[in-house]
Amino acid sequence: MKNIEMHIGAIKDITHVDTSYYGNPRYSFMLNGLKVYTPIDSLLGYSIGNYLNKKVVARIGEHYNKVTLKSIKEVTA
């Protein structure tokens, strides 16, 4: 993954996209006007729904020219 940046904002519009070859879920969502995808075969695909409409700190980068989530953490306080 390259061009990793940190973004702070709320997760919106979670949409299910095609599953991986091994059957793991993948999602796309909006964060600060960016359409972001969960990585292939990652646990982030299972947990992204927990962050809907919550303020988060996310590390996002490019993976094969697709904006991809690297890590996510909910902002408290």
Legacy VTK file of the C-alpha trace (Angstrom):
# vtk DataFile Version 3.0
C-alpha trace
ASCII
DATASET POLYDATA
POINTS 77 float
0.000 0.000 0.000
1.302 3.468 -0.826
0.414 7.141 -0.233
-0.997 6.458 3.238
-2.818 9.424 4.803
-4.735 9.956 8.021
-8.346 11.165 7.780
-10.757 12.176 10.527
-14.478 12.112 9.800
-17.696 10.114 9.945
-18.300 6.887 8.021
-21.299 7.190 5.672
-23.034 5.103 3.000
-21.634 1.623 3.638
-22.260 -0.563 0.578
-21.504 -4.260 0.105
-19.289 -5.000 -2.911
-18.209 -8.352 -4.363
-16.718 -10.760 -1.853
-13.129 -11.923 -2.132
-12.111 -15.158 -3.832
-12.171 -16.839 -0.417
-15.652 -15.520 0.428
-14.718 -12.751 2.855
-16.943 -9.643 2.765
-15.832 -6.355 1.184
-17.458 -2.978 1.581
-17.161 0.522 0.232
-18.023 3.613 2.230
-17.704 7.384 2.128
-15.272 9.266 4.357
-14.650 12.997 3.817
-15.919 12.771 0.242
-13.671 9.806 -0.631
-15.036 6.440 -1.687
-12.967 3.965 0.326
-12.857 0.153 0.088
-12.053 -2.365 2.792
-9.029 -4.546 1.983
-9.378 -7.989 0.435
-9.412 -10.834 3.011
-9.181 -8.477 5.996
-11.006 -8.398 9.323
-11.857 -4.758 8.600
-14.631 -6.015 6.310
-16.356 -7.628 9.274
-16.097 -4.618 11.589
-16.756 -1.606 9.331
-20.478 -1.620 10.142
-19.649 -0.800 13.766
-18.413 2.644 12.691
-21.426 3.838 10.693
-22.161 7.523 11.459
-19.406 7.619 14.083
-16.377 9.912 14.108
-13.236 7.928 13.309
-9.544 8.291 12.613
-8.720 6.230 9.527
-5.464 5.532 7.724
-6.182 5.293 4.010
-3.853 4.515 1.137
-3.751 3.284 -2.451
-3.647 -0.407 -3.220
-3.608 -1.247 -6.942
-4.984 2.257 -7.701
-7.981 1.793 -5.392
-8.446 3.904 -2.245
-8.217 1.312 0.531
-8.619 1.370 4.304
-5.493 0.407 6.256
-6.717 0.951 9.839
-9.580 2.574 11.691
-10.247 3.703 15.249
-13.247 5.447 16.784
-12.656 8.921 18.208
-13.857 9.282 21.779
-14.572 12.577 23.570
LINES 1 78
77 0 1 2 3 4 5 6 7 8 9 10 11 12 13 14 15 16 17 18 19 20 21 22 23 24 25 26 27 28 29 30 31 32 33 34 35 36 37 38 39 40 41 42 43 44 45 46 47 48 49 50 51 52 53 54 55 56 57 58 59 60 61 62 63 64 65 66 67 68 69 70 71 72 73 74 75 76
